[in-house]
Amino acid sequence: MDEVVIARGDLGNAIPLWELPRCQKQLSAVCRSAGVSFMVVTQMLDSMCSRAVPTRAEVSDIYNAVADGASSVMLTGETAAGQYPVEAMEYLVRTARTALE
């Protein structure tokens, strides 16, 4: 196995949303303990499809994913169709770097 993808959009459709953070943390812990690299994807900065500044919750999600050991986080709609793709990438990179300090 090369890398596990924790797809929050798919998880959010399969389980109640209030269980999503716990599930993401549990999957992250399992991957770390097994020595398997993982990425967290889907709706990381979704509000930036139409707003120049992300929500605090989105920034916290990125920080926590990286702090929990994610090898990568991925933007999709934010950069493919969003109105602020450059700003979204800047927020993602700055937040991830802060989590690694």
N, CA, C and O atoms as CSV, one atom per row, in Angstrom:
chain,resi,resn,atom,element,x,y,z
A,1,MET,N,N,0.848,-1.167,0.000
A,1,MET,CA,C,0.000,0.000,0.000
A,1,MET,C,C,0.897,1.234,0.000
A,1,MET,O,O,1.802,1.356,0.826
A,2,ASP,N,N,0.639,2.135,-0.924
A,2,ASP,CA,C,1.448,3.344,-1.027
A,2,ASP,C,C,1.003,4.422,-0.044
A,2,ASP,O,O,1.815,4.976,0.696
A,3,GLU,N,N,-0.280,4.708,-0.046
A,3,GLU,CA,C,-0.786,5.776,0.812
A,3,GLU,C,C,-2.288,5.620,0.974
A,3,GLU,O,O,-2.986,5.258,0.027
A,4,VAL,N,N,-2.780,5.889,2.160
A,4,VAL,CA,C,-4.211,5.853,2.447
A,4,VAL,C,C,-4.773,7.248,2.212
A,4,VAL,O,O,-4.156,8.247,2.585
A,5,VAL,N,N,-5.939,7.308,1.595
A,5,VAL,CA,C,-6.628,8.577,1.372
A,5,VAL,C,C,-7.812,8.648,2.333
A,5,VAL,O,O,-8.724,7.824,2.270
A,6,ILE,N,N,-7.789,9.622,3.206
A,6,ILE,CA,C,-8.926,9.871,4.087
A,6,ILE,C,C,-9.767,10.936,3.395
A,6,ILE,O,O,-9.478,12.131,3.470
A,7,ALA,N,N,-10.814,10.471,2.720
A,7,ALA,CA,C,-11.672,11.346,1.914
A,7,ALA,C,C,-12.847,11.811,2.764
A,7,ALA,O,O,-13.830,11.088,2.926
A,8,ARG,N,N,-12.742,12.993,3.292
A,8,ARG,CA,C,-13.733,13.502,4.223
A,8,ARG,C,C,-15.119,13.660,3.602
A,8,ARG,O,O,-16.126,13.504,4.293
A,9,GLY,N,N,-15.180,13.963,2.322
A,9,GLY,CA,C,-16.479,14.078,1.662
A,9,GLY,C,C,-17.211,12.754,1.639
A,9,GLY,O,O,-18.399,12.687,1.956
A,10,ASP,N,N,-16.502,11.697,1.262
A,10,ASP,CA,C,-17.106,10.364,1.247
A,10,ASP,C,C,-17.461,9.911,2.655
A,10,ASP,O,O,-18.535,9.351,2.876
A,11,LEU,N,N,-16.566,10.150,3.610
A,11,LEU,CA,C,-16.860,9.787,5.001
A,11,LEU,C,C,-18.089,10.528,5.507
A,11,LEU,O,O,-18.940,9.944,6.178
A,12,GLY,N,N,-18.181,11.810,5.187
A,12,GLY,CA,C,-19.318,12.612,5.625
A,12,GLY,C,C,-20.637,12.154,5.039
A,12,GLY,O,O,-21.694,12.409,5.616
A,13,ASN,N,N,-20.591,11.480,3.899
A,13,ASN,CA,C,-21.800,10.907,3.314
A,13,ASN,C,C,-22.135,9.551,3.918
A,13,ASN,O,O,-23.281,9.107,3.852
A,14,ALA,N,N,-21.140,8.891,4.508
A,14,ALA,CA,C,-21.332,7.537,5.027
A,14,ALA,C,C,-21.639,7.495,6.522
A,14,ALA,O,O,-22.239,6.535,7.004
A,15,ILE,N,N,-21.236,8.519,7.251
A,15,ILE,CA,C,-21.450,8.548,8.698
A,15,ILE,C,C,-22.024,9.905,9.084
A,15,ILE,O,O,-21.923,10.858,8.312
A,16,PRO,N,N,-22.630,10.007,10.272
A,16,PRO,CA,C,-23.111,11.324,10.710
A,16,PRO,C,C,-21.945,12.316,10.794
A,16,PRO,O,O,-20.847,11.954,11.216
A,17,LEU,N,N,-22.185,13.548,10.396
A,17,LEU,CA,C,-21.115,14.551,10.349
A,17,LEU,C,C,-20.435,14.761,11.696
A,17,LEU,O,O,-19.234,15.025,11.742
A,18,TRP,N,N,-21.178,14.649,12.788
A,18,TRP,CA,C,-20.573,14.860,14.102
A,18,TRP,C,C,-19.586,13.758,14.466
A,18,TRP,O,O,-18.801,13.918,15.401
A,19,GLU,N,N,-19.615,12.638,13.738
A,19,GLU,CA,C,-18.657,11.562,13.967
A,19,GLU,C,C,-17.413,11.689,13.077
A,19,GLU,O,O,-16.420,10.992,13.288
A,20,LEU,N,N,-17.472,12.564,12.102
A,20,LEU,CA,C,-16.374,12.705,11.143
A,20,LEU,C,C,-15.031,13.066,11.789
A,20,LEU,O,O,-14.030,12.428,11.466
A,21,PRO,N,N,-14.962,14.052,12.681
A,21,PRO,CA,C,-13.649,14.365,13.272
A,21,PRO,C,C,-13.043,13.181,14.031
A,21,PRO,O,O,-11.847,12.914,13.914
A,22,ARG,N,N,-13.862,12.478,14.802
A,22,ARG,CA,C,-13.352,11.321,15.545
A,22,ARG,C,C,-12.874,10.238,14.592
A,22,ARG,O,O,-11.813,9.650,14.799
A,23,CYS,N,N,-13.648,9.972,13.555
A,23,CYS,CA,C,-13.276,8.951,12.572
A,23,CYS,C,C,-11.962,9.324,11.885
A,23,CYS,O,O,-11.087,8.475,11.716
A,24,GLN,N,N,-11.825,10.581,11.492
A,24,GLN,CA,C,-10.586,11.038,10.850
A,24,GLN,C,C,-9.401,10.853,11.791
A,24,GLN,O,O,-8.345,10.382,11.368
A,25,LYS,N,N,-9.562,11.218,13.057
A,25,LYS,CA,C,-8.474,11.064,14.032
A,25,LYS,C,C,-8.139,9.590,14.244
A,25,LYS,O,O,-6.966,9.235,14.351
A,26,GLN,N,N,-9.160,8.723,14.305
A,26,GLN,CA,C,-8.913,7.294,14.498
A,26,GLN,C,C,-8.184,6.699,13.300
A,26,GLN,O,O,-7.233,5.935,13.468
A,27,LEU,N,N,-8.619,7.040,12.104
A,27,LEU,CA,C,-7.943,6.542,10.902
A,27,LEU,C,C,-6.502,7.041,10.846
A,27,LEU,O,O,-5.597,6.296,10.468
A,28,SER,N,N,-6.293,8.293,11.220
A,28,SER,CA,C,-4.937,8.846,11.250
A,28,SER,C,C,-4.065,8.069,12.227
A,28,SER,O,O,-2.917,7.749,11.920
A,29,ALA,N,N,-4.602,7.766,13.394
A,29,ALA,CA,C,-3.844,7.028,14.414
A,29,ALA,C,C,-3.505,5.621,13.947
A,29,ALA,O,O,-2.397,5.140,14.182
A,30,VAL,N,N,-4.447,4.959,13.289
A,30,VAL,CA,C,-4.199,3.607,12.773
A,30,VAL,C,C,-3.087,3.650,11.727
A,30,VAL,O,O,-2.186,2.811,11.737
A,31,CYS,N,N,-3.152,4.615,10.840
A,31,CYS,CA,C,-2.110,4.745,9.811
A,31,CYS,C,C,-0.745,5.004,10.437
A,31,CYS,O,O,0.246,4.378,10.060
A,32,ARG,N,N,-0.697,5.924,11.391
A,32,ARG,CA,C,0.578,6.226,12.057
A,32,ARG,C,C,1.143,4.986,12.736
A,32,ARG,O,O,2.329,4.685,12.596
A,33,SER,N,N,0.299,4.265,13.470
A,33,SER,CA,C,0.798,3.096,14.205
A,33,SER,C,C,1.236,1.981,13.265
A,33,SER,O,O,2.095,1.173,13.617
A,34,ALA,N,N,0.650,1.934,12.071
A,34,ALA,CA,C,1.034,0.914,11.087
A,34,ALA,C,C,2.180,1.386,10.195
A,34,ALA,O,O,2.676,0.628,9.362
A,35,GLY,N,N,2.595,2.629,10.368
A,35,GLY,CA,C,3.671,3.167,9.543
A,35,GLY,C,C,3.266,3.411,8.107
A,35,GLY,O,O,4.097,3.378,7.200
A,36,VAL,N,N,1.972,3.660,7.904
A,36,VAL,CA,C,1.447,3.896,6.553
A,36,VAL,C,C,1.175,5.385,6.386
A,36,VAL,O,O,0.515,5.999,7.225
A,37,SER,N,N,1.674,5.953,5.324
A,37,SER,CA,C,1.450,7.368,5.076
A,37,SER,C,C,0.004,7.582,4.618
A,37,SER,O,O,-0.600,6.714,3.988
A,38,PHE,N,N,-0.532,8.755,4.949
A,38,PHE,CA,C,-1.927,9.049,4.599
A,38,PHE,C,C,-2.082,10.514,4.239
A,38,PHE,O,O,-1.316,11.372,4.677
A,39,MET,N,N,-3.098,10.772,3.427
A,39,MET,CA,C,-3.444,12.145,3.069
A,39,MET,C,C,-4.891,12.403,3.463
A,39,MET,O,O,-5.704,11.480,3.513
A,40,VAL,N,N,-5.202,13.649,3.740
A,40,VAL,CA,C,-6.559,14.064,4.081
A,40,VAL,C,C,-7.032,14.989,2.964
A,40,VAL,O,O,-6.369,15.971,2.631
A,41,VAL,N,N,-8.185,14.660,2.396
A,41,VAL,CA,C,-8.662,15.400,1.226
A,41,VAL,C,C,-10.148,15.737,1.358
A,41,VAL,O,O,-10.845,15.188,2.211
A,42,THR,N,N,-10.606,16.615,0.533
A,42,THR,CA,C,-11.992,17.012,0.318
A,42,THR,C,C,-12.432,18.140,1.244
A,42,THR,O,O,-12.415,18.010,2.468
A,43,GLN,N,N,-12.815,19.217,0.642
A,43,GLN,CA,C,-13.397,20.380,1.315
A,43,GLN,C,C,-12.514,20.930,2.430
A,43,GLN,O,O,-13.009,21.291,3.498
A,44,MET,N,N,-11.230,20.993,2.186
A,44,MET,CA,C,-10.320,21.542,3.190
A,44,MET,C,C,-10.531,23.047,3.350
A,44,MET,O,O,-10.486,23.560,4.468
A,45,LEU,N,N,-10.757,23.749,2.258
A,45,LEU,CA,C,-11.001,25.196,2.292
A,45,LEU,C,C,-12.197,25.530,1.403
A,45,LEU,O,O,-12.142,26.462,0.601
A,46,ASP,N,N,-13.256,24.779,1.549
A,46,ASP,CA,C,-14.415,24.886,0.660
A,46,ASP,C,C,-15.001,26.297,0.602
A,46,ASP,O,O,-15.464,26.729,-0.454
A,47,SER,N,N,-14.987,27.008,1.709
A,47,SER,CA,C,-15.565,28.361,1.697
A,47,SER,C,C,-14.814,29.286,0.744
A,47,SER,O,O,-15.357,30.295,0.295
A,48,MET,N,N,-13.554,28.938,0.436
A,48,MET,CA,C,-12.754,29.788,-0.443
A,48,MET,C,C,-13.114,29.623,-1.917
A,48,MET,O,O,-12.514,30.264,-2.781
A,49,CYS,N,N,-14.078,28.778,-2.200
A,49,CYS,CA,C,-14.606,28.748,-3.571
A,49,CYS,C,C,-15.277,30.083,-3.885
A,49,CYS,O,O,-15.324,30.506,-5.040
A,50,SER,N,N,-15.798,30.744,-2.843
A,50,SER,CA,C,-16.495,32.008,-3.074
A,50,SER,C,C,-16.073,33.137,-2.134
A,50,SER,O,O,-16.562,34.259,-2.261
A,51,ARG,N,N,-15.168,32.850,-1.188
A,51,ARG,CA,C,-14.714,33.874,-0.239
A,51,ARG,C,C,-13.194,33.926,-0.220
A,51,ARG,O,O,-12.534,32.900,-0.385
A,52,ALA,N,N,-12.638,35.111,-0.020
A,52,ALA,CA,C,-11.180,35.277,-0.059
A,52,ALA,C,C,-10.487,34.818,1.222
A,52,ALA,O,O,-9.269,34.642,1.240
A,53,VAL,N,N,-11.252,34.626,2.283
A,53,VAL,CA,C,-10.683,34.226,3.571
A,53,VAL,C,C,-11.417,32.976,4.053
A,53,VAL,O,O,-12.647,32.933,4.014
A,54,PRO,N,N,-10.678,31.951,4.510
A,54,PRO,CA,C,-11.330,30.726,4.977
A,54,PRO,C,C,-11.956,30.908,6.358
A,54,PRO,O,O,-11.722,31.908,7.036
A,55,THR,N,N,-12.748,29.931,6.753
A,55,THR,CA,C,-13.297,29.950,8.107
A,55,THR,C,C,-12.228,29.479,9.088
A,55,THR,O,O,-11.273,28.804,8.703
A,56,ARG,N,N,-12.394,29.833,10.326
A,56,ARG,CA,C,-11.468,29.370,11.361
A,56,ARG,C,C,-11.507,27.850,11.473
A,56,ARG,O,O,-10.482,27.211,11.711
A,57,ALA,N,N,-12.685,27.285,11.302
A,57,ALA,CA,C,-12.821,25.824,11.374
A,57,ALA,C,C,-12.011,25.145,10.274
A,57,ALA,O,O,-11.385,24.114,10.520
A,58,GLU,N,N,-12.013,25.701,9.075
A,58,GLU,CA,C,-11.237,25.116,7.977
A,58,GLU,C,C,-9.741,25.172,8.262
A,58,GLU,O,O,-9.019,24.204,8.026
A,59,VAL,N,N,-9.284,26.312,8.772
A,59,VAL,CA,C,-7.863,26.442,9.104
A,59,VAL,C,C,-7.501,25.439,10.198
A,59,VAL,O,O,-6.440,24.817,10.144
A,60,SER,N,N,-8.369,25.283,11.179
A,60,SER,CA,C,-8.128,24.302,12.243
A,60,SER,C,C,-8.089,22.885,11.694
A,60,SER,O,O,-7.276,22.074,12.135
A,61,ASP,N,N,-8.956,22.578,10.739
A,61,ASP,CA,C,-8.962,21.243,10.123
A,61,ASP,C,C,-7.631,20.944,9.444
A,61,ASP,O,O,-7.087,19.850,9.592
A,62,ILE,N,N,-7.112,21.906,8.706
A,62,ILE,CA,C,-5.822,21.706,8.033
A,62,ILE,C,C,-4.725,21.508,9.065
A,62,ILE,O,O,-3.931,20.573,8.970
A,63,TYR,N,N,-4.689,22.386,10.044
A,63,TYR,CA,C,-3.668,22.293,11.090
A,63,TYR,C,C,-3.717,20.917,11.758
A,63,TYR,O,O,-2.686,20.262,11.906
A,64,ASN,N,N,-4.902,20.484,12.155
A,64,ASN,CA,C,-5.044,19.198,12.845
A,64,ASN,C,C,-4.664,18.025,11.960
A,64,ASN,O,O,-4.040,17.077,12.437
A,65,ALA,N,N,-5.018,18.061,10.697
A,65,ALA,CA,C,-4.654,16.966,9.790
A,65,ALA,C,C,-3.140,16.831,9.703
A,65,ALA,O,O,-2.606,15.724,9.765
A,66,VAL,N,N,-2.452,17.954,9.560
A,66,VAL,CA,C,-0.988,17.923,9.464
A,66,VAL,C,C,-0.378,17.536,10.810
A,66,VAL,O,O,0.541,16.718,10.860
A,67,ALA,N,N,-0.876,18.110,11.892
A,67,ALA,CA,C,-0.362,17.781,13.226
A,67,ALA,C,C,-0.589,16.307,13.558
A,67,ALA,O,O,0.184,15.712,14.309
A,68,ASP,N,N,-1.642,15.719,13.002
A,68,ASP,CA,C,-1.931,14.299,13.226
A,68,ASP,C,C,-1.081,13.388,12.352
A,68,ASP,O,O,-1.161,12.165,12.470
A,69,GLY,N,N,-0.262,13.976,11.469
A,69,GLY,CA,C,0.683,13.180,10.699
A,69,GLY,C,C,0.385,13.000,9.230
A,69,GLY,O,O,1.066,12.221,8.563
A,70,ALA,N,N,-0.611,13.694,8.699
A,70,ALA,CA,C,-0.910,13.560,7.268
A,70,ALA,C,C,0.313,13.951,6.445
A,70,ALA,O,O,0.943,14.977,6.702
A,71,SER,N,N,0.640,13.133,5.465
A,71,SER,CA,C,1.771,13.448,4.587
A,71,SER,C,C,1.395,14.530,3.592
A,71,SER,O,O,2.257,15.222,3.051
A,72,SER,N,N,0.090,14.667,3.356
A,72,SER,CA,C,-0.373,15.715,2.452
A,72,SER,C,C,-1.840,16.018,2.710
A,72,SER,O,O,-2.579,15.197,3.254
A,73,VAL,N,N,-2.234,17.197,2.312
A,73,VAL,CA,C,-3.633,17.605,2.277
A,73,VAL,C,C,-3.863,18.142,0.870
A,73,VAL,O,O,-2.950,18.682,0.246
A,74,MET,N,N,-5.073,17.992,0.384
A,74,MET,CA,C,-5.304,18.324,-1.021
A,74,MET,C,C,-6.496,19.258,-1.184
A,74,MET,O,O,-7.528,19.101,-0.532
A,75,LEU,N,N,-6.327,20.222,-2.061
A,75,LEU,CA,C,-7.420,21.088,-2.478
A,75,LEU,C,C,-7.960,20.556,-3.800
A,75,LEU,O,O,-7.203,20.044,-4.624
A,76,THR,N,N,-9.258,20.676,-3.998
A,76,THR,CA,C,-9.851,20.241,-5.271
A,76,THR,C,C,-10.647,21.400,-5.866
A,76,THR,O,O,-10.113,22.181,-6.654
A,77,GLY,N,N,-11.903,21.511,-5.499
A,77,GLY,CA,C,-12.745,22.564,-6.044
A,77,GLY,C,C,-12.228,23.958,-5.772
A,77,GLY,O,O,-12.460,24.881,-6.553
A,78,GLU,N,N,-11.520,24.110,-4.653
A,78,GLU,CA,C,-11.000,25.424,-4.289
A,78,GLU,C,C,-10.050,25.964,-5.354
A,78,GLU,O,O,-10.017,27.168,-5.607
A,79,THR,N,N,-9.282,25.080,-5.974
A,79,THR,CA,C,-8.330,25.528,-6.995
A,79,THR,C,C,-8.831,25.262,-8.408
A,79,THR,O,O,-8.434,25.958,-9.343
A,80,ALA,N,N,-9.695,24.270,-8.578
A,80,ALA,CA,C,-10.190,23.937,-9.918
A,80,ALA,C,C,-11.264,24.907,-10.393
A,80,ALA,O,O,-11.291,25.285,-11.565
A,81,ALA,N,N,-12.150,25.310,-9.481
A,81,ALA,CA,C,-13.269,26.144,-9.898
A,81,ALA,C,C,-13.510,27.333,-8.976
A,81,ALA,O,O,-14.392,28.149,-9.240
A,82,GLY,N,N,-12.744,27.440,-7.908
A,82,GLY,CA,C,-12.958,28.512,-6.943
A,82,GLY,C,C,-12.527,29.867,-7.465
A,82,GLY,O,O,-11.748,29.969,-8.413
A,83,GLN,N,N,-13.042,30.899,-6.835
A,83,GLN,CA,C,-12.717,32.272,-7.228
A,83,GLN,C,C,-11.375,32.744,-6.674
A,83,GLN,O,O,-10.841,33.757,-7.127
A,84,TYR,N,N,-10.820,32.010,-5.686
A,84,TYR,CA,C,-9.588,32.445,-5.022
A,84,TYR,C,C,-8.577,31.300,-4.925
A,84,TYR,O,O,-8.155,30.949,-3.823
A,85,PRO,N,N,-8.183,30.712,-6.058
A,85,PRO,CA,C,-7.292,29.548,-6.007
A,85,PRO,C,C,-5.910,29.847,-5.428
A,85,PRO,O,O,-5.370,29.034,-4.677
A,86,VAL,N,N,-5.338,30.984,-5.761
A,86,VAL,CA,C,-4.001,31.326,-5.254
A,86,VAL,C,C,-4.063,31.560,-3.746
A,86,VAL,O,O,-3.213,31.074,-3.001
A,87,GLU,N,N,-5.063,32.299,-3.310
A,87,GLU,CA,C,-5.215,32.570,-1.884
A,87,GLU,C,C,-5.464,31.282,-1.108
A,87,GLU,O,O,-4.949,31.111,-0.003
A,88,ALA,N,N,-6.256,30.374,-1.687
A,88,ALA,CA,C,-6.523,29.091,-1.029
A,88,ALA,C,C,-5.226,28.311,-0.835
A,88,ALA,O,O,-4.983,27.755,0.236
A,89,MET,N,N,-4.406,28.274,-1.866
A,89,MET,CA,C,-3.132,27.560,-1.752
A,89,MET,C,C,-2.228,28.221,-0.717
A,89,MET,O,O,-1.547,27.534,0.045
A,90,GLU,N,N,-2.220,29.540,-0.688
A,90,GLU,CA,C,-1.397,30.246,0.305
A,90,GLU,C,C,-1.837,29.911,1.730
A,90,GLU,O,O,-0.996,29.661,2.593
A,91,TYR,N,N,-3.139,29.905,1.980
A,91,TYR,CA,C,-3.635,29.553,3.315
A,91,TYR,C,C,-3.284,28.107,3.659
A,91,TYR,O,O,-2.892,27.810,4.788
A,92,LEU,N,N,-3.423,27.216,2.693
A,92,LEU,CA,C,-3.100,25.809,2.932
A,92,LEU,C,C,-1.629,25.647,3.308
A,92,LEU,O,O,-1.309,24.996,4.302
A,93,VAL,N,N,-0.750,26.229,2.527
A,93,VAL,CA,C,0.691,26.088,2.761
A,93,VAL,C,C,1.097,26.731,4.088
A,93,VAL,O,O,1.840,26.130,4.864
A,94,ARG,N,N,0.622,27.930,4.351
A,94,ARG,CA,C,0.997,28.610,5.603
A,94,ARG,C,C,0.511,27.839,6.828
A,94,ARG,O,O,1.233,27.712,7.817
A,95,THR,N,N,-0.713,27.330,6.756
A,95,THR,CA,C,-1.260,26.586,7.891
A,95,THR,C,C,-0.514,25.279,8.097
A,95,THR,O,O,-0.195,24.915,9.229
A,96,ALA,N,N,-0.235,24.572,7.013
A,96,ALA,CA,C,0.501,23.307,7.120
A,96,ALA,C,C,1.899,23.543,7.681
A,96,ALA,O,O,2.362,22.779,8.528
A,97,ARG,N,N,2.566,24.577,7.224
A,97,ARG,CA,C,3.915,24.877,7.741
A,97,ARG,C,C,3.876,25.205,9.230
A,97,ARG,O,O,4.752,24.788,9.987
A,98,THR,N,N,2.866,25.945,9.640
A,98,THR,CA,C,2.726,26.272,11.059
A,98,THR,C,C,2.537,25.004,11.888
A,98,THR,O,O,3.087,24.889,12.983
A,99,ALA,N,N,1.767,24.061,11.372
A,99,ALA,CA,C,1.535,22.800,12.093
A,99,ALA,C,C,2.807,21.980,12.223
A,99,ALA,O,O,2.941,21.184,13.153
A,100,LEU,N,N,3.735,22.164,11.305
A,100,LEU,CA,C,4.987,21.396,11.329
A,100,LEU,C,C,6.064,22.034,12.208
A,100,LEU,O,O,7.087,21.406,12.480
A,101,GLU,N,N,5.848,23.260,12.650
A,101,GLU,CA,C,6.867,23.958,13.463
A,101,GLU,C,C,6.991,23.341,14.843
A,101,GLU,O,O,7.796,23.799,15.654
